[in-house]
Amino acid sequence: MLKCRTVWRTLAPLARTSSTVCRQNARRAGLNNGRLPACVPAAHMSTAPAGGGRENQLYVLLVGATCVGGAIYAYRTVKGDSQRYQDRIDEISSRPLKTFTEEPATPTQSEPPAAPSPAEPSPPAPDAEILAPIETADLPSVWIASTADEPAVEASPQEAAEPAAALIVEEEPPAAEPAEARPGVVAEADEPVIEASPEEAAEPPVVEPEPSPPSEPTPAELTEPVADSESPAAESAAAAKPAEPQLEAVTESGDASPASHKVSSHTPYLLIGGGTASFAAARSIRARDPGARVLIVTDELVPPYMRPPLSKELWFSDDPSVTETLRFKQWNGKERSIYFQPPSFYINAEELGSAENGGVAVLTGKKVVHMDVRGNKIKLDDDTEISYDKCLIATGGVPRNLQVIERAGEEVMKRTTLFRKVEDFKSLDKVSRNVKSITIIGGGFLGSELACALGRRSTESDLEVIQMYPEKGNMGKVLPEYLSNWTTEKVKKEGVKIISEALVKSVVSKDDKLEIQLKDGRLVKTDHIVAAVGLEPNVDLAKSAGLEVDSDFGGFRVNAELQARSNIWVAGDAACFYDIRLGRRRVEHHDHAVVSGRLAGENMTGANKPYWHQSMFWSDLGPDVGYEAIGIVDSSLPTVGVFAKATAKDTPKAATEESGTGIRSESETEHTASSPVASSAPSPTGVQHKDEYGKGVIFYLRDKVVVGIILWNVFNRMPIARKIIKDGEEHADLNEVAKLFNIHDD
Amino acid sequence: MSSVREEGKDRIIFVTKEDHASPSSAELVEEDPNDPYEERGLILPSGEINWNCPCLGGMASGPCGTEFKDAFSCFHYSKEEVKGSDCLENFRAMQECMQRYPELYPQEDEKEQQQQQSSETKPTSQDSAETSENGWWRWLLSFYKTPASLWPTAP
């Protein structure tokens, strides 16, 4: 307005003078014959036009109109600027998803922009120009949004049509709010996507009991609204999706995907790895998400099984066919298989999509070689691609080997066992029956357990069992020295020849035997070596997935809720997680795999819980020595041990008989409320006086706080230990704390 | 009397039964019954069933998981005098499903009965159904008879 005025002020005199001059000239030229135009200037002084006002008015109108038009244009440009900026940003961010959908998008794109333009009234002309770019920018992202839906054959063709209609509708109302149009349009476009399919929930945490085949809670992200309800395809993909890259493996819809070359399949829950953590997660997911479809992909050839019996119970079995049946008799007489569930529990991977109530499918013998986090899909070693909504990485690890053995050549490697899997158990069992001497390198859990197991066997055959390690005693890195020494004596009693403080310098194959040269000069001749020197967590997928690997502990780095990225969790041996109480750690125990697998499964179904329930572990070294432990149990920490004298009743055997279960961790988690098995403790054969460390409790301290507890030959007290660690309190007198355990009672 | 020994950084205490006879003076932090992080037993504080309770084993997650959940839910919320008497249909469906997977759902009562009976006479399917159903009733009821404090929960 002001501009107008100033412009008018400057222009008006000019207009007037020019008009005056024109008239003057005209009159002078044509009409006047010598008469002077004396009266003219005076008459035209004021702004209000007088006689010659009509022309003045015309000029006023003309100039006025130009000013107004210019002002409106300027106003719109400035307003539209922020709009265009937003469009540009959105366009850039939606680019990665444009891969398949550019082409189908463009032909249909031309329609909607064409539609509004004739529909729109002509003023204001600039609006159409501004809106058109908005639309074209909108469309790709909206199209991508709906086409990025993995289980392709969603109700999306209908939805795709709807957003287009929505767009057109949106554009109609005068773009007096172009700023609003963009988010409004996208939101609206999203609504049809979400609303059209009644089975989809907008919020991830909502778990819906679905009557129809499963639908997953979908994260309502703008660029990737992953719709997933697996309605049996068969929707004729409208012109909207000729290039549908993802197809339901089960629903063989004829809508082939010309754009992508492979037929890919989809699963809502993908678990990479087929071990304990994976199985626990599968169980958790199935319990919490009714009708869930879970796919486990493992490179092993067998379904999920538990590992502890491979180095313990299976060796004590009387059954000669144990390597085939893999069944073991627990101390209480109950027999079970190492497999968590028999094969009938699982459904076929091909049937997963169509199973009415969902299920768990195991794809054996397949290795995941590539993980595309952006595209939410993985690739197998046979080039199959599988897309997922939520993924768990539970790849565990591979046994470490000694460098000297790796460099020693084929002959030595042939006679070395790295013990972890079922096939390792089978082969070692065979070896142990055919050779004269086995050497176990490593003094930790696995090494000591195998040594005891083989040592037991050595009493029946004339097998020589040697165990060597760099520490001073068995479990040297776990138990305080006095206890480690005591344990070593027990292991020796099991028939094992112990060589402690042994560092292997070289291994050579000579005359069909292996010669192990130690750094201090000792020479050990043996037939077969078992290397139990640790586990290397399997982080092969870290590179392709772009996931962080922890440099201190190894493994994938995840947060307290076991999450690595959105929709990706890691559990079990491979997870380096943040323990709220004890700090960042990585745990390689069976119960931890169960607990973390279960937690990951809960979080994959929206629980958002951190690692809180502390896992425990246990070890038995023969029938006399058994302990349960929890927390950080590191022999480098200061410890306080409170011991009582042991009676014959305090043995692992009696403990399991009493609780009625076989696996120790089971005794506290899976013990049902059925009547407990009557305790059949044998009558005490007399108190052993020599045994100073018969039974007791050992506290591990860090900055005066108890961070770890070992229950030494004291059983079924784990809940108390867990409570003490959870509290994280400083206790002045640990003897008082030890009283809570009633170590003298049964 | 208790004796104490120090071995470097490790302290060893030997105690007799009498030493530990007096109650402990150690203070434990009070439990919060509504702690959202805690592992729960079979019944959540809200009264709902915790299907992920380890005590259920694989019952809620197996092939018959849906039928099991239906039956157990019906039983749990049943207000009849004989609890669950209005849920017979659900239990029958569950029973049928479980019979399709004998490997997964071994009927233990049935086994015992079979062993007791002569090995020649095979129990009719009706017999086995009844036995197993009774077994299920008993198993479920056991959760309710047992006081909550004895259910497998974290401390």
Interface residues (C-beta under 8 A of the other chain):
Chain A: A282 R283 S284 I285 R286 A287 R288 P290 G291 F340 Q341 P342 S344 F345 I347 N357 G359 V360 P480 E481 Y482 R598 G601 E602 K609 P610 W612 H613 L637 P638 T639 V640 G641 V642 F643 A644 E668 T669 E670 H671 T672 A673 S674 S675 E692 P719 I720 R722 K723 I724 K726 D727 E729 H731 D733 L734 N735 E736 V737 A738 K739 L740 N742 I743 H744
Chain B: S2 E7 G8 K9 D10 R11 I12 I13 F14 V15 T16 K17 D19 H20 S22 P23 S24 S25 A26 E27 L28 V29 P36 Y37 E38 E39 W51 N52 P54 C55 L56 G57 G58 A60 S61 G62 P63 G65 T66 K69 Y101 E103 L104 W139 S142 F143 T146 L150 W151 P152 A154 P155
